[in-house]
Amino acid sequence: MTEAAPAPAGASSPEPAHGLYLLREMVRIRRFEERCVELYSDMRIRGFLHLGIGEEACAVGVMQALNGDDAVVATYREHGHALARGVTMRSAMAELEGKVEGCSRGRGGSMHLFDKATRFFGGNAIVGGGLPLAVGLALADHMQGRSQVTACFFGDGAVAEGEFHESMNLAALWHLPVLFCCENNLYAMGTALESSESETDLSLKAASYRMPAWEVDGMDVVAVEAAAVAATEAVRVGGGPHFLELRTYRFRAHSMYDPDRYRDKAEIEGWKHRDPIDHLVQQLASVGSLGEGELEQIEQDVDAEVDDAVAFADAGTLEPIEDLERFVVTEAPGPGTGS
């Protein structure tokens, strides 16, 4: 029986300045998405909207381990990943409102944020669709002899897809520099993990492909950062793919269209007692790293940033109808045409 690798020793409380940075980043994501709920209800954001409220520690913690030239592949629940990676709140909000000033020129919307400058290869509407893309990016780096790492985020639902197993196998077989980050929030849309997987220890599944894999408390940003740093350092020096099972929970439904009748309300409230923001606040306060009024100042600053992003998006430009076919290949070049 293949066994998952033991998790690296957890980190102690972060340095005060870094702890406040982690807190600010999680608050930014939370407030951004809370405002998205309002804008969606006001029909200023259209289409599908999947919120990661409750899962902020996963994105923020992992991003601390990455360099600027590393690549990030995310899921359709990727607002937090984009913001933590460095995509500006203005361009993200403009994208959600379908404006040209958005990071994907308003053509992608909530599920397809993309940003070349930060090597954020965006969300993917296909469950598990980012996994083979991450393997391809890592293969390119491997063949070119580069030291970059590709971090690939996906949910527990993707583990039931064929491309999960294909990607795990190829990454391990070719010894590729990929950090697989499974955000296990216990539900694939409305299906509980134990109803879809005979083996619910997802790190054990990954370990069966002969790669180091371990579970992490995905509600603890310090624990996530420590695990991601250890894994990324190993990947970067030729250790091959690593797998983190980030055990987390989304406080809201799968999407704004979801009535959320498949979860017990007591279960949701129980997980809210493990809110990653509250947990870090308590941790910082307990060691004297959170001074009086500092949390309130962070919240005021973030609220101002969100207000600015909304104003920027509202003032943005809708793509003119005559540009509808711009960037669209309507006809494949014929043989011998030289095109």
Residue pairs with C-beta under 8 A, 6 or more apart in sequence:
2 204
2 207
2 208
2 210
3 204
3 207
4 201
4 203
4 204
4 206
4 207
4 213
4 214
4 215
5 207
5 212
5 213
5 214
6 214
7 214
7 215
7 216
7 227
8 214
8 226
8 227
8 230
8 231
9 226
10 222
10 223
10 226
11 222
11 223
11 225
11 226
13 19
13 222
13 283
13 284
13 286
13 287
13 289
14 22
14 222
14 225
14 289
15 289
16 284
16 289
19 280
19 283
19 284
19 289
19 290
20 284
20 289
20 290
20 294
20 298
22 60
22 61
22 64
22 221
22 222
22 225
22 280
23 277
23 280
23 281
23 284
23 290
23 295
23 298
24 298
24 301
24 302
25 56
25 60
25 83
25 84
26 56
26 57
26 60
26 221
26 276
26 277
26 280
27 277
27 298
27 299
27 302
28 83
28 89
28 302
28 305
28 306
29 52
29 56
29 59
29 60
29 79
29 80
29 83
29 84
30 53
30 56
30 277
31 299
31 302
31 303
31 306
32 79
32 83
32 89
32 92
32 93
32 306
32 309
33 51
33 52
33 53
33 79
33 80
34 53
35 306
35 310
36 45
36 49
36 51
36 79
36 96
36 110
37 51
37 256
39 45
39 96
39 97
39 310
40 49
40 256
44 97
44 313
44 314
45 96
45 97
45 110
46 98
46 109
47 109
47 110
47 111
48 76
48 109
48 110
48 111
48 125
48 255
48 256
48 257
49 96
49 110
49 255
49 256
50 76
50 77
50 110
50 111
50 254
50 255
50 256
51 77
51 79
51 250
51 252
51 255
51 256
52 59
52 77
52 78
52 79
52 80
52 250
53 250
53 251
53 252
54 185
54 219
54 248
54 249
54 250
54 251
54 252
54 271
54 272
54 275
54 276
55 77
55 80
55 183
55 185
55 218
55 248
55 249
55 250
55 276
56 80
56 221
56 276
56 277
57 218
57 219
57 220
57 221
57 224
57 248
57 276
57 280
58 80
58 153
58 181
58 183
58 218
58 224
58 246
58 248
59 80
59 81
59 83
59 84
59 85
59 153
60 80
60 84
60 221
60 224
60 225
61 221
61 222
61 223
61 224
61 225
61 227
61 228
62 84
62 151
62 153
62 179
62 181
62 224
62 225
62 228
62 244
62 246
63 72
63 81
63 84
63 85
64 225
64 228
64 229
65 151
65 179
65 225
65 228
65 229
65 231
65 232
65 233
66 72
66 85
66 149
66 151
66 232
67 148
67 149
68 118
68 119
69 119
69 148
70 119
70 148
70 149
70 150
70 151
71 119
71 121
71 134
71 137
71 138
71 141
71 148
71 149
71 150
71 151
72 81
72 85
72 118
72 119
72 120
72 121
72 150
72 151
72 153
73 121
73 122
73 124
73 130
73 131
73 133
73 134
73 137
73 150
73 151
73 152
73 153
74 81
74 82
74 113
74 120
74 121
74 122
74 123
74 124
74 130
74 153
75 81
75 123
75 124
75 130
75 153
75 154
75 155
75 158
75 183
76 110
76 111
76 112
76 123
76 124
76 125
77 123
77 155
77 183
77 250
78 111
78 113
78 122
78 123
78 153
79 92
79 110
79 113
81 120
81 153
82 92
82 103
82 113
82 115
82 120
82 122
83 89
83 92
85 115
85 118
85 120
86 115
86 117
86 118
86 120
87 103
87 113
87 115
87 118
87 120
88 103
89 305
89 306
89 308
89 309
90 101
90 308
90 309
90 312
90 313
91 101
91 102
91 103
91 115
92 102
92 103
92 113
92 309
93 102
93 309
93 310
93 312
93 313
94 100
94 101
94 102
94 103
94 106
94 309
94 312
94 313
94 316
95 102
95 103
95 104
95 106
95 108
95 109
95 110
95 113
96 102
96 109
96 110
96 313
97 106
97 313
97 314
97 316
98 106
98 109
98 318
99 106
99 313
99 316
99 317
99 318
100 106
100 316
100 317
100 318
100 319
101 312
101 313
101 316
101 317
102 108
102 313
102 316
103 113
103 114
103 115
104 112
104 113
104 114
104 122
105 319
106 316
106 318
106 319
107 319
107 327
108 114
108 122
108 123
110 123
111 123
111 124
111 125
112 122
112 123
112 124
112 125
113 120
113 122
113 123
114 120
114 121
114 122
115 122
121 130
121 133
121 137
123 130
124 130
124 133
127 155
127 157
127 158
127 161
127 188
128 154
128 157
128 158
128 161
128 163
128 164
129 163
130 152
130 153
130 154
131 152
131 154
131 158
131 161
131 163
131 164
131 166
131 167
131 180
132 163
132 166
132 167
133 152
134 150
134 151
134 152
134 167
134 178
134 180
135 167
135 170
135 171
135 176
135 178
137 150
138 149
138 150
138 171
138 176
138 177
138 178
138 241
139 174
139 176
141 147
141 148
141 150
141 177
142 174
142 175
142 176
142 177
147 177
147 236
148 177
149 177
149 178
149 179
149 232
149 235
149 236
150 177
150 178
150 179
151 178
151 179
151 181
151 232
152 178
152 179
152 180
152 181
153 181
153 183
154 164
154 180
154 181
154 182
154 183
155 182
155 183
155 184
155 185
155 188
156 182
156 183
156 184
156 185
156 186
156 187
156 188
156 193
156 197
156 202
157 187
157 188
157 189
157 191
157 196
158 164
158 182
159 182
159 197
159 202
159 205
160 188
160 196
160 197
168 180
168 206
168 209
168 211
168 241
168 243
169 209
170 176
171 178
171 180
171 209
171 211
171 240
171 241
172 209
172 210
172 211
172 240
172 241
175 238
175 240
175 241
176 240
176 241
177 235
177 236
177 240
177 241
178 235
178 241
178 242
179 228
179 231
179 232
179 235
179 241
179 242
179 244
180 206
180 241
180 242
180 243
180 244
181 228
181 244
181 246
182 202
182 206
182 243
182 244
182 245
182 246
183 218
183 246
183 248
184 193
184 202
184 218
184 245
184 246
184 247
184 248
185 248
185 249
185 250
186 192
186 193
186 249
187 193
187 250
187 254
187 262
187 263
188 196
189 254
189 258
190 254
190 258
190 261
190 262
191 262
192 262
193 200
194 200
199 205
201 215
201 245
202 215
202 245
203 213
203 214
203 215
203 243
203 244
203 245
204 213
206 213
206 243
206 245
207 213
207 243
211 240
211 241
211 242
211 243
212 231
212 234
212 239
212 242
212 243
213 242
213 243
213 244
213 245
214 227
214 243
214 244
214 245
215 244
215 245
215 247
216 223
216 224
216 227
216 244
216 245
216 246
216 247
217 223
217 224
217 247
218 224
218 246
218 247
218 248
218 249
219 247
219 248
219 249
219 271
219 274
219 275
219 276
219 279
220 276
220 279
221 276
221 279
221 280
222 280
222 283
224 244
224 246
227 244
228 244
231 242
231 244
232 242
234 242
235 241
235 242
249 271
249 274
251 268
251 271
251 272
251 275
252 260
253 259
253 260
254 260
281 290
281 295
284 290
333 339
